[in-house]
Amino acid sequence: MSDTPPDRLAVSPASRFHDASALDRGVGIRFNGTERDNVEEYSVSEGWIRVQVGKSLDRRGNPMTMKFKGTVEPYFKS
């Protein structure tokens, strides 16, 4: 396995960008120089993250998310 996390990763198993092996290894996100631990999905090449908004759910029962744009730096914790 490589030492760099995937360019795009999602926590939701329903997403096509979900990678269980990378998530099991532990991926940390540094967004605009700040450590974030509530990231649902990220894209390094497009420069955005999605974070959950409170405890709100959409009509399918998935958490409501907001997209923030900036510098995304993923890394493996272990």
Contacts in CASP RR format, 6 or more apart in sequence:
PFRMAT RR
TARGET T0000
AUTHOR 0000-0000-0000
METHOD contacts of the structure
MODEL  1
MSDTPPDRLAVSPASRFHDASALDRGVGIRFNGTERDNVEEYSVSEGWIR
VQVGKSLDRRGNPMTMKFKGTVEPYFKS
1 21 0 8 1.000
1 25 0 8 1.000
3 76 0 8 1.000
5 22 0 8 1.000
5 27 0 8 1.000
5 28 0 8 1.000
5 74 0 8 1.000
5 75 0 8 1.000
5 76 0 8 1.000
6 17 0 8 1.000
6 19 0 8 1.000
6 22 0 8 1.000
6 74 0 8 1.000
7 43 0 8 1.000
7 44 0 8 1.000
7 45 0 8 1.000
8 17 0 8 1.000
8 41 0 8 1.000
8 42 0 8 1.000
8 43 0 8 1.000
8 44 0 8 1.000
8 45 0 8 1.000
8 46 0 8 1.000
9 17 0 8 1.000
9 18 0 8 1.000
9 19 0 8 1.000
9 22 0 8 1.000
9 23 0 8 1.000
9 27 0 8 1.000
9 41 0 8 1.000
9 42 0 8 1.000
9 74 0 8 1.000
10 17 0 8 1.000
10 18 0 8 1.000
10 40 0 8 1.000
10 41 0 8 1.000
11 18 0 8 1.000
11 23 0 8 1.000
11 39 0 8 1.000
11 40 0 8 1.000
11 41 0 8 1.000
12 18 0 8 1.000
12 40 0 8 1.000
12 41 0 8 1.000
12 62 0 8 1.000
13 20 0 8 1.000
15 41 0 8 1.000
17 41 0 8 1.000
22 76 0 8 1.000
25 76 0 8 1.000
25 77 0 8 1.000
25 78 0 8 1.000
26 76 0 8 1.000
26 77 0 8 1.000
26 78 0 8 1.000
27 74 0 8 1.000
27 75 0 8 1.000
27 76 0 8 1.000
27 77 0 8 1.000
28 35 0 8 1.000
28 36 0 8 1.000
28 37 0 8 1.000
28 39 0 8 1.000
28 74 0 8 1.000
28 75 0 8 1.000
28 76 0 8 1.000
28 77 0 8 1.000
29 35 0 8 1.000
29 36 0 8 1.000
29 37 0 8 1.000
29 39 0 8 1.000
29 42 0 8 1.000
29 49 0 8 1.000
29 72 0 8 1.000
29 73 0 8 1.000
29 74 0 8 1.000
30 36 0 8 1.000
30 72 0 8 1.000
30 73 0 8 1.000
30 74 0 8 1.000
30 75 0 8 1.000
31 39 0 8 1.000
31 49 0 8 1.000
31 68 0 8 1.000
31 70 0 8 1.000
31 71 0 8 1.000
31 72 0 8 1.000
31 73 0 8 1.000
32 70 0 8 1.000
32 71 0 8 1.000
33 71 0 8 1.000
33 73 0 8 1.000
36 49 0 8 1.000
36 51 0 8 1.000
38 51 0 8 1.000
38 52 0 8 1.000
39 49 0 8 1.000
39 50 0 8 1.000
39 51 0 8 1.000
40 50 0 8 1.000
40 51 0 8 1.000
40 52 0 8 1.000
40 63 0 8 1.000
40 65 0 8 1.000
41 49 0 8 1.000
41 50 0 8 1.000
41 65 0 8 1.000
42 48 0 8 1.000
42 49 0 8 1.000
42 50 0 8 1.000
42 72 0 8 1.000
42 74 0 8 1.000
43 49 0 8 1.000
43 72 0 8 1.000
44 72 0 8 1.000
44 73 0 8 1.000
44 74 0 8 1.000
47 69 0 8 1.000
47 70 0 8 1.000
47 71 0 8 1.000
47 72 0 8 1.000
48 67 0 8 1.000
48 68 0 8 1.000
48 69 0 8 1.000
48 70 0 8 1.000
48 72 0 8 1.000
49 67 0 8 1.000
49 68 0 8 1.000
49 70 0 8 1.000
49 72 0 8 1.000
50 65 0 8 1.000
50 66 0 8 1.000
50 67 0 8 1.000
50 68 0 8 1.000
51 65 0 8 1.000
51 66 0 8 1.000
51 68 0 8 1.000
52 63 0 8 1.000
52 64 0 8 1.000
52 65 0 8 1.000
53 63 0 8 1.000
53 64 0 8 1.000
53 65 0 8 1.000
53 66 0 8 1.000
54 63 0 8 1.000
54 64 0 8 1.000
55 63 0 8 1.000
56 63 0 8 1.000
56 64 0 8 1.000
57 63 0 8 1.000
57 64 0 8 1.000
58 64 0 8 1.000
END
